[in-house]
Amino acid sequence: MTEQLWPASIAGGKLDRYFHVCGLFNGTEEEYRVLLPFVREGLENHEKALHIWDPKLREQHAQRLASAGIGVADCERDGQLAILSTDDVYLQDGRFDPARMMETFEGALTEGKEQGYARMRILGHTDWLLDGHQGAEQFVEFEIKVNAVLARSQQMAICVYDVNKLSAKLMMEVLRAHPLTIVGGVLHENPFYTPPDEYLRELDDRRRAGARAVA
């Protein structure tokens, strides 16, 4: 049985039952106002921080962390903080593959434990979804399936979305994959969350219907 870990604080709430959050942010300022205390709390509790970030924004991201009193260079050197490129994690070979991504994700969690960290706080930047990469339409499938991994391990992941860039359709798709959401800078239990088995069956039905239409 997994040992119950202390609840983490974010956006006026606690992550103690669900651990997968759809962060819908109205621009960069709101995003960092919510995320920086969450990151700092984890580092102070000797948890590992894994940030998967747009490589064009890496330097800006590091500066934002430093502005919150986080010793970025020291934490990276010690292995407590890793800022990885979305290109290297989500888009290996220039495309998204949900099975490969799950393998990568679980490998990262295992590595964190082997390094001596009881828990990991993951931030995933998602602007790459809007760039037309091959396989991006399968990202929701990964978002659905990762719920079980996070719940079992009590690891925490915040998926970072800019509401000004999302279409209404994509916003609803990703919302349904997360049990928790941050809207207006506040954490909420998500009323649109769809149980994983039900949502995956729906995706399979859509694929079959699409295949029949093409045939």
C-alpha positions as CSV (number, residue, x, y, z in Angstrom):
1,M,0.0,0.0,0.0
2,T,1.3,3.4,-0.9
3,E,2.3,5.6,2.0
4,Q,0.1,8.7,2.2
5,L,2.2,11.8,1.6
6,W,1.6,15.3,2.9
7,P,-0.9,17.4,0.8
8,A,0.6,20.0,-1.5
9,S,-0.8,23.5,-1.7
10,I,-1.7,25.2,-5.0
11,A,-4.1,28.0,-6.0
12,G,-5.9,28.1,-2.6
13,G,-6.4,24.3,-2.5
14,K,-4.7,21.0,-1.6
15,L,-3.7,18.1,-3.8
16,D,-4.5,15.2,-1.4
17,R,-7.0,13.1,-3.4
18,Y,-6.4,13.9,-7.0
19,F,-3.0,14.8,-8.4
20,H,-3.5,15.7,-12.1
21,V,-4.4,19.4,-12.7
22,C,-5.5,21.2,-15.9
23,G,-4.1,24.7,-15.3
24,L,-6.0,27.2,-17.4
25,F,-4.2,30.5,-17.2
26,N,-5.1,33.8,-18.6
27,G,-1.6,34.8,-19.6
28,T,1.9,34.5,-18.2
29,E,1.5,36.7,-15.1
30,E,-1.4,34.6,-13.7
31,E,0.5,31.4,-14.6
32,Y,3.5,32.3,-12.6
33,R,1.6,33.9,-9.7
34,V,0.0,30.4,-9.2
35,L,2.9,28.2,-10.1
36,L,5.9,29.8,-8.3
37,P,4.6,29.1,-4.7
38,F,3.8,25.5,-5.7
39,V,7.3,25.0,-7.1
40,R,9.0,26.7,-4.1
41,E,7.0,24.6,-1.6
42,G,8.1,21.4,-3.3
43,L,11.8,22.3,-3.3
44,E,11.7,23.3,0.3
45,N,10.1,19.9,1.1
46,H,12.9,18.1,-0.7
47,E,10.7,17.1,-3.6
48,K,12.0,17.0,-7.1
49,A,10.8,19.5,-9.7
50,L,10.5,18.4,-13.3
51,H,9.5,21.2,-15.8
52,I,8.9,20.3,-19.4
53,W,9.0,23.7,-21.1
54,D,9.0,25.4,-24.5
55,P,12.8,25.7,-25.3
56,K,12.3,29.2,-26.6
57,L,11.0,30.2,-23.1
58,R,13.5,28.3,-21.0
59,E,15.7,31.3,-20.1
60,Q,12.6,33.3,-19.2
61,H,11.3,30.4,-17.1
62,A,14.5,30.1,-15.2
63,Q,14.5,33.9,-14.5
64,R,11.0,33.6,-13.2
65,L,12.0,30.8,-10.8
66,A,15.0,32.9,-9.7
67,S,12.7,35.8,-9.0
68,A,10.9,33.7,-6.5
69,G,14.1,33.0,-4.6
70,I,14.8,29.6,-6.2
71,G,18.5,28.9,-6.7
72,V,18.1,27.5,-10.2
73,A,21.7,26.7,-10.9
74,D,22.2,25.0,-7.6
75,C,19.0,23.0,-7.8
76,E,19.8,21.9,-11.3
77,R,23.4,20.9,-10.3
78,D,22.1,18.8,-7.4
79,G,19.5,17.2,-9.6
80,Q,16.5,18.5,-7.6
81,L,15.3,20.6,-10.6
82,A,15.2,19.5,-14.2
83,I,14.0,21.9,-17.0
84,L,13.6,19.8,-20.1
85,S,12.6,20.8,-23.6
86,T,9.1,19.9,-24.9
87,D,10.9,19.0,-28.1
88,D,12.9,16.3,-26.3
89,V,10.1,14.9,-24.1
90,Y,6.8,15.2,-25.9
91,L,8.1,15.4,-29.5
92,Q,10.9,12.8,-29.9
93,D,11.5,12.4,-33.6
94,G,9.3,15.4,-34.2
95,R,6.0,13.6,-33.3
96,F,3.9,12.7,-30.3
97,D,3.5,9.1,-29.4
98,P,1.3,8.4,-26.3
99,A,2.8,5.0,-25.6
100,R,6.3,6.3,-25.8
101,M,5.4,9.3,-23.7
102,M,3.9,7.1,-21.0
103,E,7.1,5.1,-20.9
104,T,9.2,8.3,-20.7
105,F,6.9,9.6,-17.9
106,E,7.1,6.5,-15.8
107,G,10.8,6.4,-16.3
108,A,11.1,9.9,-15.0
109,L,9.1,9.0,-11.9
110,T,11.3,6.0,-11.2
111,E,14.4,8.0,-11.7
112,G,13.2,10.6,-9.1
113,K,12.7,7.8,-6.5
114,E,16.1,6.4,-7.2
115,Q,17.6,9.8,-6.6
116,G,16.0,9.8,-3.2
117,Y,13.0,12.0,-3.7
118,A,9.7,10.8,-2.2
119,R,7.7,12.9,-4.7
120,M,7.9,14.9,-7.8
121,R,6.1,18.0,-8.9
122,I,5.8,18.2,-12.7
123,L,4.9,21.2,-14.8
124,G,4.1,20.5,-18.5
125,H,4.0,23.4,-20.9
126,T,1.5,22.7,-23.8
127,D,1.9,25.4,-26.4
128,W,3.5,22.8,-28.7
129,L,0.0,21.3,-29.2
130,L,-1.0,24.3,-31.4
131,D,1.9,23.9,-33.8
132,G,0.5,21.0,-35.9
133,H,2.9,18.3,-34.9
134,Q,2.2,14.8,-36.0
135,G,0.4,12.8,-33.3
136,A,-0.6,15.9,-31.3
137,E,-4.3,14.8,-31.6
138,Q,-3.4,11.8,-29.4
139,F,-2.2,13.9,-26.5
140,V,-5.6,13.7,-24.8
141,E,-5.3,9.9,-24.7
142,F,-2.1,10.3,-22.8
143,E,-3.7,12.8,-20.5
144,I,-6.4,10.4,-19.7
145,K,-4.2,7.4,-19.0
146,V,-1.7,9.3,-16.8
147,N,-4.3,9.8,-14.2
148,A,-3.9,6.2,-12.9
149,V,-0.1,6.6,-12.7
150,L,-0.3,9.8,-10.8
151,A,-3.0,8.5,-8.4
152,R,-1.1,5.3,-7.7
153,S,2.3,7.1,-7.0
154,Q,0.8,10.3,-5.5
155,Q,3.0,12.3,-7.9
156,M,1.7,15.7,-9.0
157,A,1.4,17.1,-12.5
158,I,0.1,20.5,-13.6
159,C,-0.6,20.8,-17.3
160,V,-0.1,24.5,-18.2
161,Y,-2.5,25.8,-20.8
162,D,-3.0,29.4,-22.0
163,V,-6.7,30.0,-22.4
164,N,-6.1,32.7,-24.9
165,K,-4.6,30.2,-27.3
166,L,-6.9,27.2,-27.0
167,S,-9.9,26.5,-29.2
168,A,-13.1,25.8,-27.3
169,K,-13.0,22.2,-28.6
170,L,-9.5,21.5,-27.4
171,M,-10.2,23.2,-24.0
172,M,-13.2,20.9,-23.4
173,E,-11.2,17.9,-24.5
174,V,-8.3,18.5,-22.1
175,L,-10.7,19.6,-19.3
176,R,-12.5,16.2,-19.4
177,A,-9.1,14.4,-18.9
178,H,-8.3,16.1,-15.6
179,P,-10.0,15.6,-12.2
180,L,-8.8,19.1,-11.0
181,T,-8.6,22.4,-12.8
182,I,-7.3,25.9,-12.0
183,V,-9.5,28.6,-13.4
184,G,-9.2,32.3,-12.4
185,G,-6.2,31.4,-10.3
186,V,-8.2,29.1,-8.0
187,L,-8.1,25.3,-7.7
188,H,-11.5,23.5,-8.3
189,E,-12.7,19.9,-8.5
190,N,-13.5,19.6,-12.2
191,P,-17.2,19.0,-12.9
192,F,-16.4,18.1,-16.6
193,Y,-14.0,15.3,-15.6
194,T,-14.9,12.1,-17.4
195,P,-13.8,8.7,-15.8
196,P,-10.8,7.4,-17.8
197,D,-12.5,4.1,-19.0
198,E,-15.5,6.0,-20.3
199,Y,-13.5,8.6,-22.0
200,L,-11.1,6.1,-23.7
201,R,-14.1,4.2,-25.0
202,E,-15.5,7.4,-26.4
203,L,-12.2,8.1,-28.2
204,D,-12.1,4.5,-29.6
205,D,-15.7,5.0,-30.9
206,R,-14.7,8.2,-32.6
207,R,-11.8,6.5,-34.3
208,R,-13.9,3.7,-35.6
209,A,-16.5,6.1,-36.8
210,G,-13.9,8.1,-38.6
211,A,-12.4,5.0,-40.2
212,R,-15.8,3.9,-41.5
213,A,-16.4,7.4,-42.9
214,V,-13.1,7.3,-44.8
215,A,-13.9,3.8,-46.1
